[in-house]
Amino acid sequence: MGYKVKLKTGFFETTLYEISIFDKQIRLSTINTDQKGLIIIANQDLISVTLFNHRHPEIEIQTYDRNIRGTFVQEPDFRDLFYLLKDNFDKEIIYEGGNNKDD
């Protein structure tokens, strides 16, 4: 399953990506752009993932050489996404939020 997210790619610039999580990897691939891009983050390169369920649902992925932050196009099922990340990675997975009545 993929999640569409607008990643911050410049000071006032975002690029639409799809995030897929499988085989202990996070794959980010560009959508609808002239520039084809693919970012693959393996378990050993990952430090943490933080999910923010606030007014604008966001994700932050920290690796040893970069921080990737973006806003989800549609609010995901944070519970499913959290457990998908937990099942694939032995790193710190953080959920900050409270918009869902189950939380």
N, C-alpha and C positions, 0 to 999 in steps of 0.2 A: 504494500500500500504506500502511496506517495502523498506527501503533504506539500501544498504550494505555499511558498513563503517569499516575501520581498526582502532580499538581503541588502544590507547597506554596503554599497560598493564604492562610495565616494562621499565627500562632505555633504552634498545635497543630492545624492544619487542612489537609487535602488535598482536592482535587477531581479526579475522574476526567476526563481529556481524551484525545482521540485526536490524534496528531500525523501530519500528512500533509505530504509534501515533493514539490513539483512547480512548474514554471514559475518557478524562482528565488524561491520563497516557502516559508516554513514556516507551516502553518495548524494552529492548535490549537483544537479545538472540544469543548465539554463533552459528556459522556455521562451519561445517567441522572440528571439533576438538574433541579430546578424552575427553576433559573437558567440560561437559555441564554446561552452565551458563545462568542465567536469572537475569536481573536487571530490576526492576520496579520502576519508579519514578512517584509518584503521584503529583498532582497539589500543594498540601500543602507542599511538600518537595522541590519543585523547586524554585530557586532564579531567574535564567535567562537562556536563550539559545541564543547563538551567532552563526550565520552562516557566514562563510568567503568564499567569491567567489573570490579567488585570484588564483595564479598559480596552487595551489593544493587546491581544495575545501574542507573545513573542517567544523566541528561542535564542539562547546564547550557547555557542559551542566553543569551548576553550581547548586549544591544542598547545603543544610546546612552542610553536612558532607563530600562532595567530589566534585572534578572537573573531568569531563569526557571529553576527547578530542580525536577526531579521524578524519581521512581523508576518504572522500567518495571514493568508488571504481569507480563509474561512477558519473559524475557531475549531480546532480539532477536539476529539475526545481525549482530554488530557490524561485520563486514567489509562486508556489503552496505549497511548503514546509513552507514558511513563513506564509501564510494564514492558513494553516492547524494547525500550532503551535498557531497562534493568536486565532483561533476559539476554541481551546481546553484548553488554559491556560490563566489565568489572570495575568501573570507575564511578566517581561521584555523580549521581543523577539527582537534581534538586527540583522540587516543584514549589513555586511560590504563587499563591493565588487564593481565590475564594469566590469566584463568580459562580461556580457550580454548587448547587444546593447540597450535594453529597459530600463536599469537602469540609 
